Amino acid sequence: MNALAPLTHSTPATMQLLRKAAKSTNANVLPQIYNEDTNIVIWQRSTAEKLTKAVNILIAISALKPLELAVSPNDAFEQLIKALKPEDNNSDEVNTLCEDIALLVEMFCCLCDLKRAGLRLKVLDKPMCPRFHVDKIPCRLVTTYHGVATQWLNHSDVNRSKLGAGNLGKPDEESGLFKSLSNINQLQQGDVALLKGEYWDDNEGAGLVHRSPPVAANEQRLLLTLDFI
């Protein structure tokens, strides 16, 4: 698959804060993150059996460690291989995972016109960010290779005054942040999502509200994020 070409955009300062999701099973949906009325784009990807099997094996044998790297499309694969240090019994699986991550790095950097991206790869057994929140960033790529995936709320369903200290110490489900549990959307394992943050041009007050999902006992999730540097 070819990486996607970067686009440009401009947003009138007076535009109303109306935001929606864009979804497709085709990766060509990703440039829709540049639409002013969109704050999350979801490539509903079905991962190849080879990749799913490789990830399951690596998690089962505890072969993955937390990574934080600054990578470019040209060096992502080599940096990942060096960091993960594959052994004879898992080299094929590590290569398969690193090839897929390197492809996502290429796509993200090309789409967002970046020379490098900040990469984080983590195996989690508990929520990393358990409360709904917005990120003070332009945009983040998120994908869950294994386990339950990120939860998010439609912009129209959020009472943003209840974010942060506005929840008055109450759980998200009781604070008035949203009206019903049915308002909670959830990415699926394998989905590749672009989450628009508060620092995207003309998006203040409309960054995607999201959180890490609850993780059941003895369950794990493998999360990849890519950020602007």
Stockholm file with secondary structure:
# STOCKHOLM 1.0

chainA/1-229         MNALAPLTHSTPATMQLLRKAAKSTNANVLPQIYNEDTNIVIWQRSTAEKLTKAVNILIAISALKPLELAVSPNDAFEQLIKALKPEDNNSDEVNTLCEDIALLVEMFCCLCDLKRAGLRLKVLDKPMCPRFHVDKIPCRLVTTYHGVATQWLNHSDVNRSKLGAGNLGKPDEESGLFKSLSNINQLQQGDVALLKGEYWDDNEGAGLVHRSPPVAANEQRLLLTLDFI
#=GR chainA/1-229 SS CCCCCCCCCCCCTTCCCCCEEEEESSGGGGGGGGSTTEEEEEECCCCCHHHHHHHHHHHHTTCCCCEEEEECTTTHHHHHHHHHCCCTTTHHHHHHHHHHHHHHHHHHHHHHTCSCEEEEEEEESSCSSCSCBCCSSSEEEEEEEESCCCEEECGGGCCGGGSGGGGTTCCTTTTTSSSCGGGEEECCTTCEEEEECTTSTTCTTCCCEEECCCCCTTCCEEEEEEEEC
#=GC SS_cons         CCCCCCCCCCCCTTCCCCCEEEEESSGGGGGGGGSTTEEEEEECCCCCHHHHHHHHHHHHTTCCCCEEEEECTTTHHHHHHHHHCCCTTTHHHHHHHHHHHHHHHHHHHHHHTCSCEEEEEEEESSCSSCSCBCCSSSEEEEEEEESCCCEEECGGGCCGGGSGGGGTTCCTTTTTSSSCGGGEEECCTTCEEEEECTTSTTCTTCCCEEECCCCCTTCCEEEEEEEEC
//
